[in-house]
Amino acid sequence: MPELRTARTHCQRIVTAAEPGAAAEVTNCLGRTLFVDPQDRRGRRLIDSAGDANPHSMTMWRDLLLTRPWDLVVDVGANYGEMLLGAHLPKNAEVVAFEPNENVLPHLRRSVTAAGLPVEVRTSAVSDHRGHGVLLQDRDWSGMSHLSTEPSADASHSLAEQVCSTTTLDHEFFGSAHRTACIKIDIEGHEEPAIAGALAWLDSLDEHALMIEIMHLTPLQISSMSIRWCMYLRHLRTGRLVRIASCDEATVHELVTGGVFYGQDAIFSATPLAIAGAAEVEERESLLAVIRALDEQIDQAREALSESVAQLEQIQASRSWRFPSALRKLGRGSH
């Protein structure tokens, strides 16, 4: 099983201007072209960030994809498709993207086609039941579009109602030939129903892992998930994924709001992931000890770097660093 590693690449922002109502283009760090709506603030955010609007989330997703040769990759709430275009997808894996927003869909389809990626785009919204629902399209920030059972009272954003079909991951994939699956779920508060509608399928797999946006989940929901799955959070100062098992609600709240860990996304895996150097935490006191140890490592590395810089500056400033004038003249005369 390959070790988890962080993708380190240099991104260049290459933007093609668009006519009003047309798509804008941005080239990401893998040289793939992402098509976005320049009137959408999220589209402009992707342009400004070279297709990587959430670097911590992108790194977690890239790393998760590297943990094993997944049979199936699923992006629930694909939006413009930046998470699929911004990562190296497993060879021979089936890739499925779910995106119901009619304003985003043409750009998503164009992006995956231009990139030559074998992505099947499905237009149903993922939930805990099959049927129909109302998608509240956020015209200001497309990433905040979400399923709703009643009209939104939020007057700060321009919203439009779109009737769409709903489905479950159980219906879409249960009984398929896939034995391993890597799933990203980011659907603005509808994550819990989507997970509920996937449990039968997930339990039938040999291996599965989910990267879920947790900022809309309650501490109780996250706590329950940490009991069912192996839970990983990203330590902000080191970039390491840390496994935290069986958290209570108070610990979950501290983890996701304390500024030590990235609080937007978490990884939940059926079995422990192969992560080089990852820490495993079983209780709150152990968690605090791990945080202190990680912080000490960073401080020690900074002190060592400062000492090395100071020594180099002393050497450069010393007389032994300079050639005697006679030696310099001799050197010039020998040519």
ROMAR-488545 format. One record per atom (N, C-alpha, C, O): z, y, x; residue in one letter. Coordinates in steps of 0.2 Angstrom, whole numbers, plus 5000, padded with zeros to 4 digits. Each point is the difference from the previous one (the first is absolute). Last residue first. Layout:
N
ZYXa ...
This chain:
335
492351735230h 499449994996h 499450045002h 499549994997h 502850025013s 499749935001s 499449994996s 499749945001s 501650264998g 499650005006g 499749935001g 499550005003g 502150044979r 499350034998r 499650005006r 499450005000r 502749905002g 499649974995g 499350034999g 499549974999g 502150135015l 499749955003l 499649964995l 499449985002l 501850204990k 499550025004k 499649945003k 499450005001k 502549954987r 499550024995r 499450035004r 499449984998r 502549975014l 499749944998l 499450014995l 499549975000l 501950215007a 499649975006a 499649944998a 499449995002a 502150114982s 499450045001s 499549975006s 499450004999s 502349834987p 500050065005p 499450035001p 499449975000p 501049914977f 499849995006f 500150065005f 499950054998f 501749874981r 499450055002r 499849985007r 500449985004r 501449914984w 499549994996w 499350045002w 499549984999w 502750035011s 499749945002s 499449994996s 499549965002s 502050224994r 499550015005r 499649945002r 499550005003r 501550024972s 500249995006s 499550025006s 499450004998s 500350004977a 500250065003a 500349995007a 500150065003a 499149764985q 499450045000q 500350075003q 499650035004q 502049804992i 499549985005i 499450055001i 499950025006i 501650024977q 500450015006q 499549985006q 500050035005q 499349924973e 500050085001e 500350015007e 499850055003e 500349734989l 499350025002l 500050075002l 499650025004l 502449904987q 499949985007q 499350025003q 499950025005q 500650034972a 500450045005a 499949985007a 499950045005a 499249824978v 499650075001v 500450055004v 499750035004v 501349764992s 499449995004s 499650065000s 499750025006s 502249994981e 500249995007e 499449995004e 499950035006e 499849984971s 500250065002s 500250005008s 499850045004s 499749764985l 499450045000l 500250075003l 499650025005l 502149844990a 499749975005a 499350045002a 499950015006a 501450044975e 500350025006e 499749985006e 499950035005e 499249904974r 499950075001r 500450035006r 499750045004r 500649744990a 499350005002a 499950085001a 499650015005a 502449934986q 500049985007q 499350015003q 499950025005q 500450034972d 500450055004d 499949985007d 499950045005d 499349814979i 499550065001i 500450055004i 499650035005i 501649774991q 499449995004q 499650065001q 499750015005q 502150014980e 500250005007e 499449985005e 500050035005e 499749964972d 500150075002d 500250005007d 499750055004d 500249744986l 499350035001l 500050075002l 499650025005l 502549874991a 499749975006a 499350035001a 499850025005a 501450054975r 500350035006r 499649975007r 499950045004r 499549864975i 499850075001i 500250035006i 499650045003i 501249754992v 499350005003v 499750075000v 499750015005v 502549964987a 500049995007a 499350005002a 499850025006a 500550014971l 500250065004l 500049985008l 499850055003l 499849774983l 499450054999l 500250065004l 499650035004l 502049814994s 499549985005s 499450045000s 499850025005s 501950024979e 500350015007e 499549985005e 499950045005e 499649914972r 499950075002r 500350025007r 499650045003r 499349724993e 500550034997e 500050075002e 499750025005e 498749825003e 500349974995e 500550034995e 500149994995e 497650055023v 500650034998v 500349964994v 499649994995v 498650005027e 500149974994e 500750034998e 500549995004e 497450105013a 500749984999a 500149984993a 499650014995a 498149985023a 500350034993a 500849985000a 500249945002a 498150015016g 500550055001g 500350024993g 500450055001g 497349844996a 500350005007a 500550065000a 499950054998a 499349804981i 500050075002i 500450005007i 500649995000i 498549854979a 500049995008a 499950075003a 499550035001a 501749914974l 499350025003l 500149995008l 500650015003l 500749864976p 500150055005p 499350015004p 499749955001p 500149974973t 500449975006t 500050065006t 499650054999t 499650014980a 500349944998a 500449975005a 500549964999a 499250315000s 499649945002s 500449934998s 500650005000s 499150294998f 500449954997f 499649935002f 499450004997f 500850285011i 499649945000i 500549954997i 500649995002i 499250294993a 500449945003a 499549945000a 499650004996a 500450305002d 499749934999d 500549955003d 500350015005d 500350224994q 499450004995q 499849934998q 499949984995q 501850115022g 500249984993g 499550004995g 500249994994g 500449985034y 499550034996y 500149974992y 500049944999y 502150095018f 499449964999f 499550034995f 500250054997f 501750075010v 499949965006v 499449954999v 499749995005v 501250174979g 499550035005g 500049965006g 499650025005g 501549944973g 500450035005g 499650035006g 500350035005g 499149854973t 500150075000t 500350035006t 500150075001t 499449704995v 499450034999v 500150084999v 499550035000v 502349825006l 499549985004l 499450054999l 499750035004l 502349984983e 500150035006e 499449995005e 499850045004e 500249864974h 499950075000h 500150035007h 499750055001h 500649724998v 499350024998v 499950085000v 499650025003v 502649894998t 499750005007t 499250024999t 499850035004t 501549964976a 500350055005a 499650005006a 499850055003a 499849774982e 499750064998e 500250065004e 499650045002e 500449725010d 500350034993d 499750074999d 499650025004d 499249785011c 500350065000c 500350014993c 499749984995c 499149835019s 500550004995s 500450064999s 500650005001s 498049995021a 500149944995a 500550024995a 500550035002a 497750095017i 500750014997i 500049954994i 499650004995i 498850055028r 500249964995r 500750014997r 500450005004r 497850175010v 500649975000v 500149964994v 499950024994v 498150095022l 500149984994l 500749965000l 500149965005l 499050255011r 500149934999r 500249984993r 500350044996r 499450195015g 499449974997g 500149924999g 499549974997g 502150215012t 499649955005t 499449974997t 499649975004t 501750204984r 500050025007r 499649955005r 499750025004r 500649944972l 499550055001l 500050025007l 499550025003l 500849744985h 500450055003h 499650065003h 499549995004h 499949844975r 499850025006r 500550065003r 500150054996r 500349714987l 499950085000l 499850025007l 500149975005l 500049784980y 499950045006y 499950074999y 499650024995y 501349734992m 499850075000m 500050035006m 500549995005m 499349764982c 500250035007c 499850075000c 499450014999c 501049884977w 499650005005w 500350025007w 500650035000w 500749954979r 499449954999r 499649995006r 499749955001r 502050214999i 500349944999i 499549945000i 500049955002i 499450284998s 500249985007s 500449935000s 500049975005s 499350134975m 499449985004m 500249985007m 499749955002m 501950144983s 499849944998s 499449975004s 500049945001s 500750285004s 500549955002s 499849934998s 500149955003s 498650234990i 499949985007i 500549955002i 499849965004i 500550124974q 499449965001q 499849985007q 499849955001q 502150194995l 500149944998l 499449955000l 500049945002l 499850295004p 500449965005p 500149934998p 500049955004p 497950174985t 500750015000t 500449965006t 499749955002t 497650144997l 500549954998l 500750025001l 500250045004l 497950085003h 500150014993h 500449944997h 500250004994h 499250025029m 500350064999m 500150014992m 500450054998m 498649775016i 500649994997i 500350064997i 500650004997i 497049875009e 500350075000e 500649994996e 500049994994e 499049805020i 500150034993i 500350075001i 500450025004i 498449755008m 500250075002m 500050044993m 499550014997m 500649715008l 499850064996l 500350065003l 500550005003l 498949715001a 500350065002a 499850064996a 499450014999a 500549695003h 499850074998h 500450055002h 500649995002h 498849724999e 500250065003e 499850064997e 499450014998e 500249784992d 500349985006d 500450065004d 500649995002d 498950014971l 499750015006l 500449975006l 500649994999l 500050034977s 499649955001s 499750005007s 499649955002s 501850224990d 500449945001d 499649945001d 500249955003d 498750264991l 500350005007l 500449945002l 500049985005l 499150044973w 499549995005w 500350005007w 499849965004w 501650094978a 499849934999a 499549985006a 500049955003a 500850284995l 500549955003l 499749934999l 500149965005l 498950264988a 499749965005a 500549955003a 499849965004a 500650214979g 499449974997g 499749965006g 499449974999g 502550165005a 500249954995a 499449964998a 500149944998a 499550245016i 500349945004i 500249954995i 499949945001i 499350264990a 499449965004a 500349945004a 499749955000a 501850204988p 499649964996p 499549965003p 499949944999p 501350215015e 500449944998e 499749964994e 500049945001e 498950265009e 500149945004e 500449944997e 499749955001e 499650294991h 499949944996h 500049935005h 499749954998h 500650285010g 500549994995g 499949944996g 500449984996g 497950105020e 500350054997e 500549994994e 500050024995e 498649835020i 499850024993i 500450044997i 500150004994i 499449845028d 500250075000d 499750034993d 499550025000d 500749735016i 500150034993i 500250075000i 500650015002i 498249785014k 500350065000k 500050034993k 499550004996k 500449745017i 499950044994i 500350075001i 500650015002i 498549735008c 500350075003c 499950054995c 499450014998c 500649705003a 499750064997a 500550065003a 500649995000a 498649725001t 500450055003t 499750074997t 499450014999t 499749794994r 500749975001r 500450055003r 500650005000r 497049984983h 500450035006h 500749975001h 500349994995h 498049964987a 500049955006a 500450045006a 500249975005a 500350074968s 499550015005s 500149965006s 500549975001s 501050064980g 499649945000g 499450015005g 499649955000g 501550274992f 500349945000f 499549944999f 499650004996f 499850245005f 500049965006f 500449935000f 499949965004f 499850234978e 499450005005e 500049955005e 499449985002e 502450034982h 499449994997h 499450005005h 499549964999h 502650105009d 500049934998d 499349984997d 499749955002d 500750275003l 499849975006l 500049924998l 499649965003l 500050214977t 500549985004t 499749965006t 499549975000t 499650244983t 500049935001t 500649985004t 500450055002t 498250164981t 500649985005t 499949925001t 499849964996t 498450264996s 500349934999s 500649995005s 500050035006s 499450224985c 499849955005c 500349934998c 500549994996c 499250294996v 500249944998v 499649955004v 499550005002v 501450265003q 499449955000q 500249934998q 500549975003q 500350314998e 500149944998e 499449965000e 499550024998e 501450205017a 499549984995a 500249924998a 500149965005a 501050285009l 500049934998l 499549994995l 499950044995l 501150155024s 499549994995s 499949924999s 499849975004s 502550155004h 499449975002h 499549994994h 500250004995h 502050095003s 499950035006s 499349975003s 499750035005s 501549924974a 499650055000a 499750035006a 499650055001a 501649724988d 499950035006d 499450064999d 499549985000d 501349844984a 500250074999a 499950045006a 500250065000a 498449714991s 500550035005s 500150074998s 499650044998s 499849754985p 499750055004p 500650035005p 500550014998p 499749734997e 500050064996e 499850065004e 500050005006e 500149795003t 500049974993t 500050064995t 500050004994t 498949975032s 500550034996s 500049974993s 499549994997s 499449995030l 500149974993l 500650034997l 500550015003l 498350135017h 500449944999h 500049984993h 499850044995h 499550155027s 499849974994s 500449934999s 500149975004s 500050175016m 500550004995m 499849984993m 500450004995m 498150035024g 500549955001g 500649994996g 500349955000g 497950234999s 499849934997s 500549955001s 500149954996s 500250315002w 500149955005w 499949934998w 500549984996w 498850204990d 500250045006d 500149965006d 499850015006d 499749904972r 499450045003r 500250045006r 499550015004r 501549764984d 500350075002d 499450035004d 499849985005d 500449834974q 499650025006q 500350075002q 500150054997q 500949744988l 500050085001l 499750025007l 500349995005l 499449784978l 500150035007l 500050075000l 499550044997l 501049764984v 499750075001v 500250025008v 500650005002v 498849744987g 500550055001g 499750075001g 499450015000g 500249714991h 499750065002h 500650055001h 500649994997h 499349745007g 499850044994g 499750065002g 499550015004g 502349795008r 499250024999r 499950034993r 500449994995r 501950015022h 499749984994h 499250015000h 499850055004h 501850035012d 500449944999d 499749974993d 500249954998d 498450215020s 500650014997s 500349934998s 499949955004s 497850205008v 500549945001v 500650014996v 500350055002v 497250054993a 500650025002a 500549945000a 500049964996a 497250035006s 500650004996s 500650025004s 500050005006s 497749985003t 500250064997t 500650004995t 500150054997t 498849835027r 500249984993r 500350064997r 500450045003r 498149895021v 500450054996v 500049984993v 499549994996v 500149885029e 499850004993e 500550054996e 500650005000e 498549985027v 500550024995v 499849994993v 499550034998v 499749935028p 499949964994p 500650014995p 500449954999p 498450245018l 500649954999l 499949964994l 499750024995l 498950165016g 499849935001g 500649954999g 499949955002g 499950314996a 500449965006a 499849935001a 500249975005a 498950164977a 499850035006a 500349975006a 499749995005a 501149944974t 499349985001t 499750025006t 499749975004t 502550104989v 500049935002v 499349975002v 499949965004v 500350274987s 500349995007s 500049935002s 499849995006s 499450064973r 499550035005r 500349995007r 499649985004r 501849964977r 499449965001r 499550025005r 499849965004r 502050194991l 500249935003l 499549955001l 499949975005l 499650234984h 500150025007h 500249935003h 499849995006h 499950014971p 499450005003p 500150025008p 499649975004p 502450014982l 499649945001l 499350015004l 499949965004l 501850214988v 500049985007v 499549945001v 499849995006v 500550114972n 499850055005n 500049985007n 499650035004n 501149824979e 499350014999e 499850065005e 499450005002e 502849835000n 499850074999n 499250015000n 499850005005n 501549794999p 499750014993p 499850084999p 499650014995p 500849795025e 500050074999e 499750024993e 499449995000e 501249795019f 500050024993f 500150085000f 500550025003f 498449785015a 500350074999a 500150014993a 499549994996a 500149795022v 500050034994v 500350064999v 500650005002v 498449805017v 500450064999v 499850034993v 499450014998v 500649755018e 499750034994e 500450064999e 500750005001e 499049895024a 500450014994a 499650034994a 499550045001a 499749915022n 499949954995n 500450014994n 500049954995n 500950175026k 499349974999k 500049954995k 500549965000k 501250254999p 499949945002p 499349975000p 499750004994p 500650265008l 500249954995l 499949935003l 499649995004l 501050265006h 499549955001h 500249944996h 500649975000h 499750304993a 500349945004a 499549955001a 499550004997a 500250214991g 500450025006g 500349945003g 500450015005g 498349984974l 499650025006l 500350025006l 499750005005l 501649934976l 499549955002l 499650025006l 499849965004l 501750194987m 500449955003m 499549945002m 500249975005m 498950224983e 500250025007e 500449945004e 499949995006e 499050054970g 499949945005g 500250015007g 499849965004g 500550184975y 499350015004y 499949945004y 499450005003y 502349944980n 499850075000n 499350005004n 499649974998n 501949834996a 499650025006a 499850075001a 499950025006a 501749814980g 500050085000g 499650025007g 500350045004g 500249734999v 500250024993v 500150085000v 500550025002v 498349785014d 500350075000d 500050034993d 499550014997d 500449745018v 499950034994v 500350075000v 500650015003v 498449765012v 500450065000v 499850044994v 499550004997v 500549735013l 499850054995l 500450065001l 500650005002l 499549815013d 499449984996d 499850064995d 499450004999d 501950035026w 500150004992w 499349974997w 499550025002w 501749975022p 499350004998p 500049994992p 499949944998p 502250185015r 499749935000r 499350014997r 499850054998r 501550145009t 500549955001t 499849924999t 500349965002t 498550274996l 500049965006l 500549945001l 499949975005l 500050194977l 499449974999l 499949955007l 499749954999l 502150204999l 500149954996l 499449955000l 500149944999l 499850275013d 500549945003d 500049944996d 500049955002d 498950244989r 499649975005r 500449945004r 499749955001r 501450184983w 499549964996w 499649965006w 499849944999w 501850225008m 500349944997m 499549954997m 500149945001m 499150275007t 500249965005t 500449934998t 499849955002t 499650224982m 499449975003m 500249955005m 499749945001m 501950194990s 499849954995s 499449965003s 500049945000s 500850245012h 500549955000h 499849944996h 500049945001h 498650264999p 500049965006p 500549945000p 499849955003p 498950194978n 500749985001n 500149955006n 499949944999n 498050174995a 500550044997a 500749995001a 500450045000a 497249915011d 500649975000d 500550044998d 500450045004d 497250014998g 500149944997g 500649975000g 500149944998g 499550275013a 499549955002a 500149934997a 500049955003a 501250264991s 500349955004s 499649955003s 500249945002s 499050244984d 500450035005d 500349955005d 500250025005d 498649904976i 499650035004i 500450035006i 499850005006i 501449914977l 499749955004l 499550035005l 499949975005l 501150174980r 500549985004r 499749945005r 500150005006r 498650084976r 500050055006r 500649985005r 499950015006r 499949864974g 499450005004g 500050045006g 499849985006g 501950044979r 500149945004r 499449995004r 500049985006r 500050194979r 500450025006r 500149945004r 500150015006r 497750034980d 500649974999d 500450015006d 499849995006d 498050084992q 500450044996q 500749974998q 500450034997q 497949875017p 500350065004p 500450044995p 500450055002p 499149684998d 499850064996d 500450065003d 500650005000d 498549785014v 500550034996v 499850064996v 499550025001v 499849765017f 499750054996f 500650024995f 500349954997f 499549935029l 500350004994l 499850064996l 499950065002l 499249795020t 500050064996t 500349994994t 499949954996t 500649945030r 499749984993r 500050074996r 500550045000r 500349915023g 499350024999g 499749994993g 499450005000g 503049975008l 499649945001l 499250025000l 499649955000l 502150224995c 500049975007c 499749945002c 499949985006c 499150174974n 500749985002n 500049985007n 499550005003n 498950184982t 500049945004t 500749985003t 500350055003t 498750094974v 500450005006v 500049945003v 500049944997v 498750214982e 500049945004e 500550025006e 500050055003e 499550034970a 500150025006a 500149945005a 500249954997a 498550094977a 500549975005a 500050035006a 499550025003a 499850114974a 499849955004a 500549975005a 500650035000a 499650174986g 499949944995g 499849945004g 500049944997g 499450285015p 500550004994p 499849944996p 499549994997p 499749985027e 499950054995e 500549994995e 500349954999e 500349985026a 499749984994a 499850064995a 500450055000a 500149885029a 500150054994a 499649974994a 499549975001a 501549895020t 499450024997t 500150044994t 500349984995t 501349945028v 499950014993v 499350034998v 499750045004v 502049835015i 499350024999i 499950014993i 500049954996i 502150015022r 499950024993r 499250025000r 499950055003r 501549765013q 499650065000q 499850024993q 499749964996q 502249875018c 499650024994c 499750075001c 500250055003c 500949735012h 499950085000h 499550014994h 499449985000h 502449815003t 499350025001t 500050085000t 500450034997t 501249735002r 500050075003r 499350025001r 499749975005r 501949844980a 499350035002a 500150075003a 500350044997a 501749775003t 499750064997t 499450025002t 499850005006t 501349744991r 499950065004r 499750064997r 499749994995r 501449735002l 499850074997l 500050055005l 500450005005l 498949745000e 500650054999e 499850064997e 499450025000e 499549744995p 499950065004p 500650044999p 500350014995p 499649725002m 500050064996m 500050065004m 500450015005m 
